[in-house]
Each structure stands twice: as structure tokens, then as C-alpha cells.
Amino acid sequence: MIVDPSHATGLAAYVAPMARAACAAGADGLMIEVHCRPTEARCDAAQALTPEAFAAVVADVRRIHAALRAPEKA
């Protein structure tokens, strides 16, 4: 399952929480709008993340993925 938190929410402020929730729900991938200068993007400017914000989302999602897929300890 691939989730597009950028288009699903329409606002950059909600992309990270939606991406984290999608990962926790088992998403296999994410589609996220990224732009070096979101305010200058020709389309979807309101939902685009900066590269720095995108890197933070990726780090969060990787931690969630690792925690949920960690082998159980007996």
C-alpha cells in the first residue's frame, strides 16, 4: 500500500503526522511533495515540504518502521 500524505492532507503541516500514521498502519511506501522553495512551487505549494522537513519525516518513518518490525524477544 502506498500513501500520499501530501495530497491526502493538502497542507505541509499535516504531511509528517499523516506519514507517521501511514507507516504505523503498515504502508509500504509514501509519496511526498518536496520543493527547495515551496512558496515558489508552480503547483501544490501548500503541501510541499522543504528538503530539510522531508529528511526529518524520513528519519521518523524509519524509526517507526524499525520499531514495528523489530523481532520479538522471548
LOVEXDO-260869 format. One record per atom (N, C-alpha, C, O): residue number from 1; residue in three letters; chain; atom name; x, y, z. Coordinates in steps of 0.2 Angstrom, whole numbers. Example, Ala and Ser with C-alpha at 12.3 -4.5 7.8 and 13.67 -1.06 7.14 Angstrom:
REM residues 2
1,ALA,A,N,66,-28,39
1,ALA,A,CA,62,-22,39
1,ALA,A,C,66,-16,39
1,ALA,A,O,71,-17,42
2,SER,A,N,64,-11,35
2,SER,A,CA,68,-5,36
2,SER,A,C,64,0,39
2,SER,A,O,67,6,40
***
This chain:
REM residues 74
1,MET,A,N,4,-6,0
1,MET,A,CA,0,0,0
1,MET,A,C,5,6,0
1,MET,A,O,9,7,4
2,ILE,A,N,3,11,-4
2,ILE,A,CA,7,17,-5
2,ILE,A,C,2,23,-3
2,ILE,A,O,-4,23,-5
3,VAL,A,N,4,27,2
3,VAL,A,CA,0,33,4
3,VAL,A,C,3,39,2
3,VAL,A,O,10,40,2
4,ASP,A,N,-1,44,0
4,ASP,A,CA,1,50,-2
4,ASP,A,C,-1,56,3
4,ASP,A,O,-7,59,2
5,PRO,A,N,3,57,8
5,PRO,A,CA,0,61,14
5,PRO,A,C,0,69,11
5,PRO,A,O,-3,73,14
6,SER,A,N,4,70,6
6,SER,A,CA,4,77,3
6,SER,A,C,-3,79,1
6,SER,A,O,-6,84,3
7,HIS,A,N,-5,75,-4
7,HIS,A,CA,-12,76,-7
7,HIS,A,C,-18,74,-2
7,HIS,A,O,-23,77,-3
8,ALA,A,N,-17,69,2
8,ALA,A,CA,-22,67,7
8,ALA,A,C,-24,73,11
8,ALA,A,O,-30,74,13
9,THR,A,N,-19,77,13
9,THR,A,CA,-20,82,18
9,THR,A,C,-20,89,15
9,THR,A,O,-24,93,17
10,GLY,A,N,-16,90,10
10,GLY,A,CA,-16,97,6
10,GLY,A,C,-12,102,10
10,GLY,A,O,-12,108,7
11,LEU,A,N,-10,101,16
11,LEU,A,CA,-6,106,19
11,LEU,A,C,1,103,22
11,LEU,A,O,0,98,25
12,ALA,A,N,6,106,21
12,ALA,A,CA,13,104,23
12,ALA,A,C,13,102,31
12,ALA,A,O,16,98,33
13,ALA,A,N,9,106,35
13,ALA,A,CA,9,105,42
13,ALA,A,C,7,98,44
13,ALA,A,O,8,95,49
14,TYR,A,N,2,95,40
14,TYR,A,CA,-1,89,41
14,TYR,A,C,3,83,38
14,TYR,A,O,1,77,39
15,VAL,A,N,8,84,34
15,VAL,A,CA,11,79,30
15,VAL,A,C,15,74,35
15,VAL,A,O,14,68,34
16,ALA,A,N,19,77,39
16,ALA,A,CA,23,72,43
16,ALA,A,C,18,68,48
16,ALA,A,O,20,62,48
17,PRO,A,N,13,71,51
17,PRO,A,CA,9,66,56
17,PRO,A,C,6,61,52
17,PRO,A,O,5,55,54
18,MET,A,N,3,63,46
18,MET,A,CA,0,58,41
18,MET,A,C,5,52,39
18,MET,A,O,3,47,39
19,ALA,A,N,11,54,37
19,ALA,A,CA,16,50,35
19,ALA,A,C,18,45,41
19,ALA,A,O,18,39,40
20,ARG,A,N,18,47,47
20,ARG,A,CA,20,43,53
20,ARG,A,C,14,38,54
20,ARG,A,O,15,32,55
21,ALA,A,N,8,41,53
21,ALA,A,CA,2,36,54
21,ALA,A,C,2,31,49
21,ALA,A,O,0,25,50
22,ALA,A,N,3,33,43
22,ALA,A,CA,3,28,37
22,ALA,A,C,8,23,38
22,ALA,A,O,6,17,37
23,CYS,A,N,14,24,41
23,CYS,A,CA,19,19,42
23,CYS,A,C,17,15,48
23,CYS,A,O,17,9,47
24,ALA,A,N,14,18,53
24,ALA,A,CA,12,14,59
24,ALA,A,C,6,9,57
24,ALA,A,O,5,4,59
25,ALA,A,N,2,11,51
25,ALA,A,CA,-3,7,49
25,ALA,A,C,-1,2,44
25,ALA,A,O,-5,-3,42
26,GLY,A,N,5,2,42
26,GLY,A,CA,8,-4,38
26,GLY,A,C,9,-2,31
26,GLY,A,O,10,-6,26
27,ALA,A,N,9,5,29
27,ALA,A,CA,11,7,22
27,ALA,A,C,17,4,20
27,ALA,A,O,22,4,24
28,ASP,A,N,18,3,14
28,ASP,A,CA,24,0,11
28,ASP,A,C,28,6,8
28,ASP,A,O,34,5,6
29,GLY,A,N,25,12,7
29,GLY,A,CA,28,17,4
29,GLY,A,C,24,24,4
29,GLY,A,O,18,24,6
30,LEU,A,N,28,29,3
30,LEU,A,CA,25,36,4
30,LEU,A,C,26,40,-2
30,LEU,A,O,32,39,-5
31,MET,A,N,22,44,-4
31,MET,A,CA,23,49,-10
31,MET,A,C,22,56,-6
31,MET,A,O,17,58,-4
32,ILE,A,N,28,60,-6
32,ILE,A,CA,28,66,-3
32,ILE,A,C,31,72,-7
32,ILE,A,O,36,71,-10
33,GLU,A,N,27,77,-8
33,GLU,A,CA,29,83,-12
33,GLU,A,C,35,86,-8
33,GLU,A,O,35,88,-2
34,VAL,A,N,40,88,-12
34,VAL,A,CA,46,91,-9
34,VAL,A,C,48,96,-14
34,VAL,A,O,48,95,-20
35,HIS,A,N,50,102,-11
35,HIS,A,CA,52,108,-16
35,HIS,A,C,57,112,-12
35,HIS,A,O,56,113,-6
36,CYS,A,N,63,114,-15
36,CYS,A,CA,68,118,-11
36,CYS,A,C,65,125,-9
36,CYS,A,O,67,127,-4
37,ARG,A,N,60,128,-12
37,ARG,A,CA,57,134,-10
37,ARG,A,C,49,133,-11
37,ARG,A,O,46,135,-16
38,PRO,A,N,46,129,-7
38,PRO,A,CA,39,128,-8
38,PRO,A,C,34,134,-10
38,PRO,A,O,29,133,-14
39,THR,A,N,35,139,-7
39,THR,A,CA,31,145,-9
39,THR,A,C,32,147,-16
39,THR,A,O,27,150,-19
40,GLU,A,N,37,145,-19
40,GLU,A,CA,38,146,-27
40,GLU,A,C,36,140,-31
40,GLU,A,O,36,141,-37
41,ALA,A,N,34,135,-28
41,ALA,A,CA,32,129,-32
41,ALA,A,C,26,131,-37
41,ALA,A,O,21,135,-35
42,ARG,A,N,26,129,-43
42,ARG,A,CA,21,130,-48
42,ARG,A,C,14,127,-46
42,ARG,A,O,9,129,-49
43,CYS,A,N,15,121,-43
43,CYS,A,CA,9,118,-41
43,CYS,A,C,10,114,-34
43,CYS,A,O,15,113,-32
44,ASP,A,N,4,114,-30
44,ASP,A,CA,5,110,-24
44,ASP,A,C,9,113,-19
44,ASP,A,O,12,110,-14
45,ALA,A,N,10,120,-19
45,ALA,A,CA,15,124,-15
45,ALA,A,C,12,123,-7
45,ALA,A,O,17,122,-3
46,ALA,A,N,6,123,-6
46,ALA,A,CA,4,122,1
46,ALA,A,C,5,116,4
46,ALA,A,O,6,115,11
47,GLN,A,N,7,110,0
47,GLN,A,CA,8,104,3
47,GLN,A,C,15,102,3
47,GLN,A,O,17,96,5
48,ALA,A,N,19,106,-1
48,ALA,A,CA,26,104,-2
48,ALA,A,C,30,105,4
48,ALA,A,O,30,110,8
49,LEU,A,N,35,100,6
49,LEU,A,CA,39,100,11
49,LEU,A,C,46,103,9
49,LEU,A,O,48,102,3
50,THR,A,N,50,106,13
50,THR,A,CA,57,108,11
50,THR,A,C,61,101,12
50,THR,A,O,59,97,15
51,PRO,A,N,67,101,8
51,PRO,A,CA,71,95,9
51,PRO,A,C,73,94,16
51,PRO,A,O,73,88,18
52,GLU,A,N,74,99,20
52,GLU,A,CA,75,98,27
52,GLU,A,C,69,94,31
52,GLU,A,O,70,90,35
53,ALA,A,N,63,97,30
53,ALA,A,CA,57,94,33
53,ALA,A,C,56,87,31
53,ALA,A,O,54,82,34
54,PHE,A,N,58,86,24
54,PHE,A,CA,57,79,21
54,PHE,A,C,62,74,25
54,PHE,A,O,60,69,27
55,ALA,A,N,68,76,26
55,ALA,A,CA,73,72,29
55,ALA,A,C,71,70,36
55,ALA,A,O,72,65,38
56,ALA,A,N,68,75,40
56,ALA,A,CA,65,74,46
56,ALA,A,C,60,68,46
56,ALA,A,O,59,64,50
57,VAL,A,N,55,69,41
57,VAL,A,CA,50,64,40
57,VAL,A,C,53,57,39
57,VAL,A,O,50,52,42
58,VAL,A,N,58,57,35
58,VAL,A,CA,61,50,33
58,VAL,A,C,64,47,39
58,VAL,A,O,63,41,40
59,ALA,A,N,67,51,43
59,ALA,A,CA,70,49,49
59,ALA,A,C,65,46,54
59,ALA,A,O,66,41,57
60,ASP,A,N,59,50,55
60,ASP,A,CA,54,47,59
60,ASP,A,C,51,41,57
60,ASP,A,O,50,36,61
61,VAL,A,N,50,41,50
61,VAL,A,CA,46,35,47
61,VAL,A,C,51,29,48
61,VAL,A,O,49,23,49
62,ARG,A,N,58,30,47
62,ARG,A,CA,62,24,48
62,ARG,A,C,62,21,55
62,ARG,A,O,63,15,56
63,ARG,A,N,62,26,60
63,ARG,A,CA,62,24,67
63,ARG,A,C,55,20,68
63,ARG,A,O,55,15,72
64,ILE,A,N,50,22,66
64,ILE,A,CA,43,19,67
64,ILE,A,C,44,12,64
64,ILE,A,O,42,7,67
65,HIS,A,N,46,12,57
65,HIS,A,CA,46,5,54
65,HIS,A,C,51,0,58
65,HIS,A,O,49,-5,58
66,ALA,A,N,56,3,60
66,ALA,A,CA,61,-2,64
66,ALA,A,C,58,-4,70
66,ALA,A,O,58,-10,72
67,ALA,A,N,54,0,74
67,ALA,A,CA,51,-2,80
67,ALA,A,C,45,-7,79
67,ALA,A,O,45,-12,83
68,LEU,A,N,42,-6,74
68,LEU,A,CA,36,-11,72
68,LEU,A,C,38,-17,69
68,LEU,A,O,35,-22,70
69,ARG,A,N,44,-17,66
69,ARG,A,CA,46,-23,63
69,ARG,A,C,52,-27,67
69,ARG,A,O,54,-32,64
70,ALA,A,N,53,-24,73
70,ALA,A,CA,58,-27,77
70,ALA,A,C,56,-34,79
70,ALA,A,O,51,-36,80
71,PRO,A,N,61,-39,79
71,PRO,A,CA,59,-46,81
71,PRO,A,C,57,-46,88
71,PRO,A,O,60,-42,92
72,GLU,A,N,53,-50,90
72,GLU,A,CA,50,-50,97
72,GLU,A,C,55,-54,101
72,GLU,A,O,59,-59,99
73,LYS,A,N,56,-52,107
73,LYS,A,CA,61,-55,112
73,LYS,A,C,57,-60,116
73,LYS,A,O,51,-58,119
74,ALA,A,N,60,-66,117
74,ALA,A,CA,56,-71,121
74,ALA,A,C,58,-70,128
74,ALA,A,O,55,-74,132
***
